[in-house]
Amino acid sequence: MAKLKITQVRSKNGETKRQIANLKTLGIRRMHHEDTPITRGMLEKVQHLVTYEVID
């Protein structure tokens, strides 16, 4: 299964509570995340705050 490398590029200040919760759940400080539909859904909600790339 592929992994995702997620990097936060913008501040969470001024965002909704739901978006802040998504960032916390994604655990931006962890190195790699599994590429699952749940993770992709959370990334869609905060796509303006993060960048990600697929790692094989």
Beta strands, then each sheet from edge to edge (+ up, - down):
strand 1: 3-8
strand 2: 33-34
strand 3: 50-55
sheet 1: 2+ 1- 3+
end
